[in-house]
Amino acid sequence: MTLVSPAASRSALTSCVIVIVVSIAIAVWVGFGRVILGWPGTVGMVLSLTVVPIGLVLHGSAALQMRNAVRRGSSIRRAVIAFVLAASSGVLFGATVPEITNEGIRSLMAPTGETWAVEMTIALCNPLGIVYLATSIATVVFARLAARGASEPGVDAHEVGVG
């Protein structure tokens, strides 16, 4: 068992907390973003029961793996890049998800319900949701590899001091 320096421990905890806080904010945005504008509906409820828990579990797992990787001194660069992509696509996904209201279909990107705008947000919504979940999975994979101590591609063992 190796001793962890206090600085590495603080850095590990900080990275874990940041990922968890951002993940919760994205989950609230995706699941309840339309409710904030006064458009509660079935789409938000479905997202709250499906995509939101999946995203929280993936990002929570990634946060713990990132913490372990930082404590070991491994680079979490790939996991952070994947997480930033997941967070960005999650924010955009939450903005494009349409909701069925009494006035028709609305989304945050098409608040007036104009037909062309609604069609565009619907066209963007599904790919953004797929990118959100795919990059969330990639975040977990990269964080797990970092926690296991897998080296970055292109890094020579002699540069790291091994061998």
Secondary structure, 3 states (H helix, E strand, C coil): CCCCCHHHHHHHHHHHHHHHHHHHHHHHHHHHHHHHCCCCCHHHHHHHHCHHHHHHHHHHHHHHHHHHHHHHCCCCHHHHHHHHHHHHHHHHHHHHCCEEECCEEEECCECCCCHHHHHHHHHHHHHHHHHHHHHHHHHHHHHHHHHHCCCCCCCCHHHHCCC
